[in-house]
Amino acid sequence: MFAAPKPRWVLRILEQFNSPTFRKIAGSIALKVVSVALGFGLNWYLAQLLVPKALGSYFLVLSVITFGSVLSRQGFDRIVVRSHAARSEGPESVFIRPFQNWVSLRIAALAVLVGVILFFLAPVLANDLFNKPGITGSLQIVGFGILAVSLLQNSTEAFKGVGQIYLGLSMWGLLFPLLNVLLLSAMYYALQDQIDWGHKMAIVSYTAAAAAVFLLGRIFWYRATKTSKIDGSEIDQAPKHREEVHGHRKLWLVSILEFSVNLVPTFILGVYVNVEDIGVFELAKRTSLLVPFFLMAFNSVVGPRFAALYKQDKMFAIQSLGFKSTILLVALSAPIVLLIVFFPQEVMSIFGAAYTRGAELLIYMVLGQVVNVVCGPVGILLIMTKRDNEKLYATLSGFAVMVSLCFILIPIMGVRGGAIAVMSGLITQNLMSIVFVYKVFKFVPLLRPRKS
């Protein structure tokens, strides 16, 4: 028996996507599928262990940890991918390990400072800002979580920069949620009769899992990178490191603004609605991330590739990679979008009957993510090609729209207003990124580029 010959157009498509980059993307997608399933399972497990009020408190404290981590990383996580990818194939690879250590020390120092400040401000934040006295104790221990998460996320990005993409994705997307579930289960069954089980123990488990995975990752990092052989006559590396991170403050601000697109609605909702509604809103928002998870997998692979191609001045290769990635992204994401749009209540009911009222919120935020996917990897393209100003302007535009709508709509519409604000911010940011990509690279990701 002989296989039927494939039509020529099928062969041309297969040839277009038969490259090491897209084979890595396929592997990254497989890992991302498992990662999303684990994250979804972790949220479901938390919804079973915690009552809605405790779950809302958990997500509120978790948002503080995440924001503290964004502050502590200072934009270095974007820098290390770009720097390591550009250096990994040449003689400058000997600088990768000392540069990573230099960055990690600065991240750790700021994370400790942020944690100490939060410890003393915890009563004010809990009572005056959130009006939730029950989270005071959790806010006082989040400093440990901020340190662990900051170092872990920076390490995962560093692995992607040196070509260890699967390892970087596995640390955050596989090992971390698995260990978190194991610790949650062990703590719950060992301590449920001895303590008041609630969101605080879930935060402790989250922190311990992040710290353990980071320490494990350090072992793999030293195996994956070369030791610097620079002798004593070499000029001090610190000036070179500072040159490499030039402009990191812009990416730091970009990270803060991007996170704030999710943080601001949660904080404002904490003033106007109860914690049960916050829990429903957060689950809907996290579920909407099923739509762009292919984009996240693509960014892990094409981001370092963009940086390497830009250093080699291969503009058409950048355009071609952007186009192919976007077309494949749209095709892969379409089934998920259709499933959620036509069956939103059924999707939300997975978490329990109390969360089906979040179906409308899910629809709004999915629409914003659809635009995110259709625009392709434009954000990572701007960052990896050192267009930090353009990335900052696009992010700032989306943030301004989102914040304005939050203050206008949330007092009137509650959680529905928050969902509309998040959707609008995402759409604005991505459309502005498209404008800048066209201005700089003279192409639109959805359209096939032409050689000049």
Contacts in CASP RR format, 6 or more apart in sequence:
PFRMAT RR
TARGET T0000
AUTHOR 0000-0000-0000
METHOD contacts of the structure
MODEL  1
MFAAPKPRWVLRILEQFNSPTFRKIAGSIALKVVSVALGFGLNWYLAQLL
VPKALGSYFLVLSVITFGSVLSRQGFDRIVVRSHAARSEGPESVFIRPFQ
NWVSLRIAALAVLVGVILFFLAPVLANDLFNKPGITGSLQIVGFGILAVS
LLQNSTEAFKGVGQIYLGLSMWGLLFPLLNVLLLSAMYYALQDQIDWGHK
MAIVSYTAAAAAVFLLGRIFWYRATKTSKIDGSEIDQAPKHREEVHGHRK
LWLVSILEFSVNLVPTFILGVYVNVEDIGVFELAKRTSLLVPFFLMAFNS
VVGPRFAALYKQDKMFAIQSLGFKSTILLVALSAPIVLLIVFFPQEVMSI
FGAAYTRGAELLIYMVLGQVVNVVCGPVGILLIMTKRDNEKLYATLSGFA
VMVSLCFILIPIMGVRGGAIAVMSGLITQNLMSIVFVYKVFKFVPLLRPR
KS
6 14 0 8 1.000
16 324 0 8 1.000
17 324 0 8 1.000
17 328 0 8 1.000
21 301 0 8 1.000
21 302 0 8 1.000
21 305 0 8 1.000
21 321 0 8 1.000
22 324 0 8 1.000
22 328 0 8 1.000
24 165 0 8 1.000
24 301 0 8 1.000
25 297 0 8 1.000
25 298 0 8 1.000
25 301 0 8 1.000
25 302 0 8 1.000
25 325 0 8 1.000
25 328 0 8 1.000
27 166 0 8 1.000
28 165 0 8 1.000
28 166 0 8 1.000
28 169 0 8 1.000
28 297 0 8 1.000
28 298 0 8 1.000
28 300 0 8 1.000
28 301 0 8 1.000
29 294 0 8 1.000
29 297 0 8 1.000
29 332 0 8 1.000
31 166 0 8 1.000
31 169 0 8 1.000
31 170 0 8 1.000
31 173 0 8 1.000
31 174 0 8 1.000
31 297 0 8 1.000
32 169 0 8 1.000
32 293 0 8 1.000
32 294 0 8 1.000
32 296 0 8 1.000
32 297 0 8 1.000
33 293 0 8 1.000
34 173 0 8 1.000
34 174 0 8 1.000
35 169 0 8 1.000
35 172 0 8 1.000
35 173 0 8 1.000
35 174 0 8 1.000
35 177 0 8 1.000
35 293 0 8 1.000
36 289 0 8 1.000
36 290 0 8 1.000
36 293 0 8 1.000
38 173 0 8 1.000
38 174 0 8 1.000
38 177 0 8 1.000
38 178 0 8 1.000
38 181 0 8 1.000
39 173 0 8 1.000
39 177 0 8 1.000
40 287 0 8 1.000
40 290 0 8 1.000
41 177 0 8 1.000
41 181 0 8 1.000
42 177 0 8 1.000
42 180 0 8 1.000
42 181 0 8 1.000
43 283 0 8 1.000
43 286 0 8 1.000
43 351 0 8 1.000
44 350 0 8 1.000
44 351 0 8 1.000
45 181 0 8 1.000
45 184 0 8 1.000
46 55 0 8 1.000
46 58 0 8 1.000
46 184 0 8 1.000
46 202 0 8 1.000
47 55 0 8 1.000
47 283 0 8 1.000
47 351 0 8 1.000
47 352 0 8 1.000
47 355 0 8 1.000
49 184 0 8 1.000
49 188 0 8 1.000
49 197 0 8 1.000
49 198 0 8 1.000
49 202 0 8 1.000
50 58 0 8 1.000
50 198 0 8 1.000
50 199 0 8 1.000
50 202 0 8 1.000
52 275 0 8 1.000
52 276 0 8 1.000
52 279 0 8 1.000
52 280 0 8 1.000
52 354 0 8 1.000
53 275 0 8 1.000
53 276 0 8 1.000
54 198 0 8 1.000
54 199 0 8 1.000
54 202 0 8 1.000
55 199 0 8 1.000
55 279 0 8 1.000
56 199 0 8 1.000
56 275 0 8 1.000
56 276 0 8 1.000
56 278 0 8 1.000
56 279 0 8 1.000
56 282 0 8 1.000
57 132 0 8 1.000
57 134 0 8 1.000
57 135 0 8 1.000
57 138 0 8 1.000
57 199 0 8 1.000
57 275 0 8 1.000
58 198 0 8 1.000
58 199 0 8 1.000
58 202 0 8 1.000
58 203 0 8 1.000
59 266 0 8 1.000
59 278 0 8 1.000
59 279 0 8 1.000
59 282 0 8 1.000
60 130 0 8 1.000
60 132 0 8 1.000
60 135 0 8 1.000
60 266 0 8 1.000
60 270 0 8 1.000
60 275 0 8 1.000
60 278 0 8 1.000
61 135 0 8 1.000
61 138 0 8 1.000
61 139 0 8 1.000
61 142 0 8 1.000
61 199 0 8 1.000
61 203 0 8 1.000
62 203 0 8 1.000
62 206 0 8 1.000
63 262 0 8 1.000
63 263 0 8 1.000
63 266 0 8 1.000
63 267 0 8 1.000
64 118 0 8 1.000
64 125 0 8 1.000
64 139 0 8 1.000
64 142 0 8 1.000
65 142 0 8 1.000
65 143 0 8 1.000
65 145 0 8 1.000
65 146 0 8 1.000
65 149 0 8 1.000
65 203 0 8 1.000
65 206 0 8 1.000
65 207 0 8 1.000
66 149 0 8 1.000
66 259 0 8 1.000
66 263 0 8 1.000
67 259 0 8 1.000
67 260 0 8 1.000
67 263 0 8 1.000
68 111 0 8 1.000
68 114 0 8 1.000
68 115 0 8 1.000
68 118 0 8 1.000
68 146 0 8 1.000
68 150 0 8 1.000
69 111 0 8 1.000
69 145 0 8 1.000
69 146 0 8 1.000
69 149 0 8 1.000
69 150 0 8 1.000
69 153 0 8 1.000
70 255 0 8 1.000
70 256 0 8 1.000
70 259 0 8 1.000
71 110 0 8 1.000
71 114 0 8 1.000
71 256 0 8 1.000
72 107 0 8 1.000
72 110 0 8 1.000
72 111 0 8 1.000
72 114 0 8 1.000
72 146 0 8 1.000
72 147 0 8 1.000
72 150 0 8 1.000
73 107 0 8 1.000
73 150 0 8 1.000
73 153 0 8 1.000
73 154 0 8 1.000
73 252 0 8 1.000
73 255 0 8 1.000
74 106 0 8 1.000
74 107 0 8 1.000
74 110 0 8 1.000
74 248 0 8 1.000
74 249 0 8 1.000
74 252 0 8 1.000
75 248 0 8 1.000
75 249 0 8 1.000
75 251 0 8 1.000
75 252 0 8 1.000
75 254 0 8 1.000
75 255 0 8 1.000
76 103 0 8 1.000
76 106 0 8 1.000
76 107 0 8 1.000
76 154 0 8 1.000
76 245 0 8 1.000
76 248 0 8 1.000
77 153 0 8 1.000
77 154 0 8 1.000
77 157 0 8 1.000
77 255 0 8 1.000
78 157 0 8 1.000
78 248 0 8 1.000
78 251 0 8 1.000
78 254 0 8 1.000
78 255 0 8 1.000
78 383 0 8 1.000
79 103 0 8 1.000
79 244 0 8 1.000
79 245 0 8 1.000
79 248 0 8 1.000
79 251 0 8 1.000
80 99 0 8 1.000
80 100 0 8 1.000
80 103 0 8 1.000
80 154 0 8 1.000
80 157 0 8 1.000
80 158 0 8 1.000
80 161 0 8 1.000
81 157 0 8 1.000
81 158 0 8 1.000
81 160 0 8 1.000
81 161 0 8 1.000
81 303 0 8 1.000
81 304 0 8 1.000
81 307 0 8 1.000
81 384 0 8 1.000
82 307 0 8 1.000
82 383 0 8 1.000
82 384 0 8 1.000
82 386 0 8 1.000
83 96 0 8 1.000
83 99 0 8 1.000
83 244 0 8 1.000
83 245 0 8 1.000
84 96 0 8 1.000
84 99 0 8 1.000
84 100 0 8 1.000
84 158 0 8 1.000
84 161 0 8 1.000
84 162 0 8 1.000
84 304 0 8 1.000
85 160 0 8 1.000
85 161 0 8 1.000
85 162 0 8 1.000
85 163 0 8 1.000
85 303 0 8 1.000
85 304 0 8 1.000
85 305 0 8 1.000
85 307 0 8 1.000
85 308 0 8 1.000
85 384 0 8 1.000
86 92 0 8 1.000
86 307 0 8 1.000
86 308 0 8 1.000
86 311 0 8 1.000
87 93 0 8 1.000
87 95 0 8 1.000
87 96 0 8 1.000
88 96 0 8 1.000
88 161 0 8 1.000
88 162 0 8 1.000
88 163 0 8 1.000
89 308 0 8 1.000
93 225 0 8 1.000
93 226 0 8 1.000
94 226 0 8 1.000
94 227 0 8 1.000
94 228 0 8 1.000
94 229 0 8 1.000
94 230 0 8 1.000
95 228 0 8 1.000
95 237 0 8 1.000
95 240 0 8 1.000
96 162 0 8 1.000
96 225 0 8 1.000
96 226 0 8 1.000
97 221 0 8 1.000
97 222 0 8 1.000
97 225 0 8 1.000
97 226 0 8 1.000
97 227 0 8 1.000
97 228 0 8 1.000
98 228 0 8 1.000
98 237 0 8 1.000
98 241 0 8 1.000
99 237 0 8 1.000
99 240 0 8 1.000
99 241 0 8 1.000
99 244 0 8 1.000
100 158 0 8 1.000
100 221 0 8 1.000
100 225 0 8 1.000
102 237 0 8 1.000
102 238 0 8 1.000
102 241 0 8 1.000
103 154 0 8 1.000
103 241 0 8 1.000
103 245 0 8 1.000
104 151 0 8 1.000
104 154 0 8 1.000
104 155 0 8 1.000
107 150 0 8 1.000
107 151 0 8 1.000
107 154 0 8 1.000
108 147 0 8 1.000
108 150 0 8 1.000
108 151 0 8 1.000
111 143 0 8 1.000
111 146 0 8 1.000
111 147 0 8 1.000
111 150 0 8 1.000
111 151 0 8 1.000
112 143 0 8 1.000
112 147 0 8 1.000
114 143 0 8 1.000
114 146 0 8 1.000
115 142 0 8 1.000
115 143 0 8 1.000
115 146 0 8 1.000
115 147 0 8 1.000
116 143 0 8 1.000
118 125 0 8 1.000
118 139 0 8 1.000
118 140 0 8 1.000
118 142 0 8 1.000
118 143 0 8 1.000
118 146 0 8 1.000
119 140 0 8 1.000
119 143 0 8 1.000
121 139 0 8 1.000
122 136 0 8 1.000
122 137 0 8 1.000
122 139 0 8 1.000
122 140 0 8 1.000
123 136 0 8 1.000
125 139 0 8 1.000
126 132 0 8 1.000
126 133 0 8 1.000
126 134 0 8 1.000
126 135 0 8 1.000
126 136 0 8 1.000
126 137 0 8 1.000
126 139 0 8 1.000
127 133 0 8 1.000
127 136 0 8 1.000
129 267 0 8 1.000
130 267 0 8 1.000
130 270 0 8 1.000
130 271 0 8 1.000
131 270 0 8 1.000
131 271 0 8 1.000
132 270 0 8 1.000
132 275 0 8 1.000
135 199 0 8 1.000
137 200 0 8 1.000
138 199 0 8 1.000
138 200 0 8 1.000
138 203 0 8 1.000
141 200 0 8 1.000
141 203 0 8 1.000
141 204 0 8 1.000
141 207 0 8 1.000
142 203 0 8 1.000
142 207 0 8 1.000
144 207 0 8 1.000
144 211 0 8 1.000
145 203 0 8 1.000
145 206 0 8 1.000
145 207 0 8 1.000
145 210 0 8 1.000
145 211 0 8 1.000
147 211 0 8 1.000
148 207 0 8 1.000
148 210 0 8 1.000
148 211 0 8 1.000
148 214 0 8 1.000
149 207 0 8 1.000
149 210 0 8 1.000
151 214 0 8 1.000
152 171 0 8 1.000
152 172 0 8 1.000
152 176 0 8 1.000
152 210 0 8 1.000
152 211 0 8 1.000
152 213 0 8 1.000
152 214 0 8 1.000
153 172 0 8 1.000
155 168 0 8 1.000
155 171 0 8 1.000
155 214 0 8 1.000
155 217 0 8 1.000
155 218 0 8 1.000
155 221 0 8 1.000
156 168 0 8 1.000
156 169 0 8 1.000
156 171 0 8 1.000
156 172 0 8 1.000
157 168 0 8 1.000
158 221 0 8 1.000
159 165 0 8 1.000
159 167 0 8 1.000
159 168 0 8 1.000
159 171 0 8 1.000
159 220 0 8 1.000
159 221 0 8 1.000
159 224 0 8 1.000
160 168 0 8 1.000
160 169 0 8 1.000
160 300 0 8 1.000
160 303 0 8 1.000
160 304 0 8 1.000
161 304 0 8 1.000
162 224 0 8 1.000
162 225 0 8 1.000
163 304 0 8 1.000
164 220 0 8 1.000
164 224 0 8 1.000
165 300 0 8 1.000
165 301 0 8 1.000
165 304 0 8 1.000
167 220 0 8 1.000
167 224 0 8 1.000
168 300 0 8 1.000
169 297 0 8 1.000
169 300 0 8 1.000
171 213 0 8 1.000
171 216 0 8 1.000
171 217 0 8 1.000
172 213 0 8 1.000
175 213 0 8 1.000
175 216 0 8 1.000
176 209 0 8 1.000
176 210 0 8 1.000
176 213 0 8 1.000
177 209 0 8 1.000
179 209 0 8 1.000
179 212 0 8 1.000
179 213 0 8 1.000
180 205 0 8 1.000
180 206 0 8 1.000
180 209 0 8 1.000
183 205 0 8 1.000
183 208 0 8 1.000
183 209 0 8 1.000
184 201 0 8 1.000
184 202 0 8 1.000
184 205 0 8 1.000
187 201 0 8 1.000
187 204 0 8 1.000
187 205 0 8 1.000
188 197 0 8 1.000
188 201 0 8 1.000
191 197 0 8 1.000
191 201 0 8 1.000
195 201 0 8 1.000
230 237 0 8 1.000
247 388 0 8 1.000
250 388 0 8 1.000
250 389 0 8 1.000
250 391 0 8 1.000
250 392 0 8 1.000
251 383 0 8 1.000
251 388 0 8 1.000
251 391 0 8 1.000
251 392 0 8 1.000
253 392 0 8 1.000
254 383 0 8 1.000
254 388 0 8 1.000
254 391 0 8 1.000
254 392 0 8 1.000
254 395 0 8 1.000
257 392 0 8 1.000
257 395 0 8 1.000
257 396 0 8 1.000
257 398 0 8 1.000
257 399 0 8 1.000
258 395 0 8 1.000
260 399 0 8 1.000
260 402 0 8 1.000
260 403 0 8 1.000
261 398 0 8 1.000
261 399 0 8 1.000
261 402 0 8 1.000
261 422 0 8 1.000
261 425 0 8 1.000
261 426 0 8 1.000
261 429 0 8 1.000
262 285 0 8 1.000
262 422 0 8 1.000
264 402 0 8 1.000
264 403 0 8 1.000
264 406 0 8 1.000
265 281 0 8 1.000
265 402 0 8 1.000
265 406 0 8 1.000
265 410 0 8 1.000
265 418 0 8 1.000
265 419 0 8 1.000
265 421 0 8 1.000
265 422 0 8 1.000
266 278 0 8 1.000
266 281 0 8 1.000
266 282 0 8 1.000
268 406 0 8 1.000
268 407 0 8 1.000
268 410 0 8 1.000
268 418 0 8 1.000
269 277 0 8 1.000
269 278 0 8 1.000
269 281 0 8 1.000
269 410 0 8 1.000
269 414 0 8 1.000
269 415 0 8 1.000
269 418 0 8 1.000
270 278 0 8 1.000
272 410 0 8 1.000
272 411 0 8 1.000
272 414 0 8 1.000
273 414 0 8 1.000
273 415 0 8 1.000
276 354 0 8 1.000
277 414 0 8 1.000
277 415 0 8 1.000
278 415 0 8 1.000
280 354 0 8 1.000
280 355 0 8 1.000
280 357 0 8 1.000
280 358 0 8 1.000
280 361 0 8 1.000
280 415 0 8 1.000
281 358 0 8 1.000
281 361 0 8 1.000
281 415 0 8 1.000
281 418 0 8 1.000
281 419 0 8 1.000
283 348 0 8 1.000
283 351 0 8 1.000
283 355 0 8 1.000
283 358 0 8 1.000
284 348 0 8 1.000
284 355 0 8 1.000
284 358 0 8 1.000
284 359 0 8 1.000
284 361 0 8 1.000
284 362 0 8 1.000
284 365 0 8 1.000
284 419 0 8 1.000
285 361 0 8 1.000
285 365 0 8 1.000
285 419 0 8 1.000
285 422 0 8 1.000
287 340 0 8 1.000
287 347 0 8 1.000
287 348 0 8 1.000
287 362 0 8 1.000
288 340 0 8 1.000
288 362 0 8 1.000
288 365 0 8 1.000
288 366 0 8 1.000
288 368 0 8 1.000
288 369 0 8 1.000
289 369 0 8 1.000
290 336 0 8 1.000
290 340 0 8 1.000
291 333 0 8 1.000
291 336 0 8 1.000
291 337 0 8 1.000
291 340 0 8 1.000
291 366 0 8 1.000
291 369 0 8 1.000
291 370 0 8 1.000
291 372 0 8 1.000
291 373 0 8 1.000
292 333 0 8 1.000
292 369 0 8 1.000
292 372 0 8 1.000
292 373 0 8 1.000
294 329 0 8 1.000
294 332 0 8 1.000
294 333 0 8 1.000
294 373 0 8 1.000
295 329 0 8 1.000
295 333 0 8 1.000
295 372 0 8 1.000
295 373 0 8 1.000
295 376 0 8 1.000
295 377 0 8 1.000
298 325 0 8 1.000
298 328 0 8 1.000
298 329 0 8 1.000
298 376 0 8 1.000
298 377 0 8 1.000
299 377 0 8 1.000
299 380 0 8 1.000
302 321 0 8 1.000
302 322 0 8 1.000
302 325 0 8 1.000
302 377 0 8 1.000
302 380 0 8 1.000
302 381 0 8 1.000
303 377 0 8 1.000
303 380 0 8 1.000
303 381 0 8 1.000
303 383 0 8 1.000
303 384 0 8 1.000
304 384 0 8 1.000
305 321 0 8 1.000
306 318 0 8 1.000
306 321 0 8 1.000
306 377 0 8 1.000
306 380 0 8 1.000
306 381 0 8 1.000
306 384 0 8 1.000
306 385 0 8 1.000
307 384 0 8 1.000
307 385 0 8 1.000
309 317 0 8 1.000
309 318 0 8 1.000
309 321 0 8 1.000
310 318 0 8 1.000
310 384 0 8 1.000
310 385 0 8 1.000
310 386 0 8 1.000
315 441 0 8 1.000
316 449 0 8 1.000
316 451 0 8 1.000
316 452 0 8 1.000
318 381 0 8 1.000
318 385 0 8 1.000
318 441 0 8 1.000
319 441 0 8 1.000
319 443 0 8 1.000
319 449 0 8 1.000
320 449 0 8 1.000
322 376 0 8 1.000
322 377 0 8 1.000
322 381 0 8 1.000
322 445 0 8 1.000
323 443 0 8 1.000
323 445 0 8 1.000
323 446 0 8 1.000
323 447 0 8 1.000
323 448 0 8 1.000
323 449 0 8 1.000
325 376 0 8 1.000
325 377 0 8 1.000
325 445 0 8 1.000
326 374 0 8 1.000
326 375 0 8 1.000
326 376 0 8 1.000
326 377 0 8 1.000
326 445 0 8 1.000
326 446 0 8 1.000
327 446 0 8 1.000
329 373 0 8 1.000
329 376 0 8 1.000
329 377 0 8 1.000
330 373 0 8 1.000
330 374 0 8 1.000
330 446 0 8 1.000
333 370 0 8 1.000
333 373 0 8 1.000
337 366 0 8 1.000
337 370 0 8 1.000
339 347 0 8 1.000
340 347 0 8 1.000
340 362 0 8 1.000
340 363 0 8 1.000
340 366 0 8 1.000
341 363 0 8 1.000
341 366 0 8 1.000
344 358 0 8 1.000
344 359 0 8 1.000
344 360 0 8 1.000
344 362 0 8 1.000
344 363 0 8 1.000
345 356 0 8 1.000
345 359 0 8 1.000
347 359 0 8 1.000
347 362 0 8 1.000
348 355 0 8 1.000
348 356 0 8 1.000
348 357 0 8 1.000
348 358 0 8 1.000
348 359 0 8 1.000
348 362 0 8 1.000
349 355 0 8 1.000
349 356 0 8 1.000
358 415 0 8 1.000
360 416 0 8 1.000
360 419 0 8 1.000
361 415 0 8 1.000
361 416 0 8 1.000
361 418 0 8 1.000
361 419 0 8 1.000
364 416 0 8 1.000
364 419 0 8 1.000
364 420 0 8 1.000
364 422 0 8 1.000
364 423 0 8 1.000
365 419 0 8 1.000
365 422 0 8 1.000
365 423 0 8 1.000
367 423 0 8 1.000
368 422 0 8 1.000
368 423 0 8 1.000
368 425 0 8 1.000
368 426 0 8 1.000
368 427 0 8 1.000
369 426 0 8 1.000
371 426 0 8 1.000
371 427 0 8 1.000
371 430 0 8 1.000
371 431 0 8 1.000
372 426 0 8 1.000
372 430 0 8 1.000
374 446 0 8 1.000
375 430 0 8 1.000
375 431 0 8 1.000
375 433 0 8 1.000
375 434 0 8 1.000
375 445 0 8 1.000
376 445 0 8 1.000
376 446 0 8 1.000
377 445 0 8 1.000
378 430 0 8 1.000
378 433 0 8 1.000
378 434 0 8 1.000
378 436 0 8 1.000
378 437 0 8 1.000
378 445 0 8 1.000
379 391 0 8 1.000
379 394 0 8 1.000
379 433 0 8 1.000
381 387 0 8 1.000
381 437 0 8 1.000
381 441 0 8 1.000
382 388 0 8 1.000
382 390 0 8 1.000
382 391 0 8 1.000
382 394 0 8 1.000
382 433 0 8 1.000
382 436 0 8 1.000
382 437 0 8 1.000
382 440 0 8 1.000
383 391 0 8 1.000
385 440 0 8 1.000
387 436 0 8 1.000
387 440 0 8 1.000
390 433 0 8 1.000
390 436 0 8 1.000
390 439 0 8 1.000
390 440 0 8 1.000
391 433 0 8 1.000
391 436 0 8 1.000
393 432 0 8 1.000
393 436 0 8 1.000
394 429 0 8 1.000
394 430 0 8 1.000
394 432 0 8 1.000
394 433 0 8 1.000
394 435 0 8 1.000
394 436 0 8 1.000
395 429 0 8 1.000
397 428 0 8 1.000
397 429 0 8 1.000
397 432 0 8 1.000
398 424 0 8 1.000
398 425 0 8 1.000
398 426 0 8 1.000
398 428 0 8 1.000
398 429 0 8 1.000
398 432 0 8 1.000
399 425 0 8 1.000
399 429 0 8 1.000
401 421 0 8 1.000
401 424 0 8 1.000
401 425 0 8 1.000
401 428 0 8 1.000
402 421 0 8 1.000
402 422 0 8 1.000
402 424 0 8 1.000
402 425 0 8 1.000
402 428 0 8 1.000
403 421 0 8 1.000
405 417 0 8 1.000
405 418 0 8 1.000
405 420 0 8 1.000
405 421 0 8 1.000
405 424 0 8 1.000
405 425 0 8 1.000
406 417 0 8 1.000
406 418 0 8 1.000
406 421 0 8 1.000
409 416 0 8 1.000
409 417 0 8 1.000
409 418 0 8 1.000
409 420 0 8 1.000
409 421 0 8 1.000
410 417 0 8 1.000
410 418 0 8 1.000
410 421 0 8 1.000
413 420 0 8 1.000
434 444 0 8 1.000
434 445 0 8 1.000
437 443 0 8 1.000
437 444 0 8 1.000
437 445 0 8 1.000
438 444 0 8 1.000
443 449 0 8 1.000
END
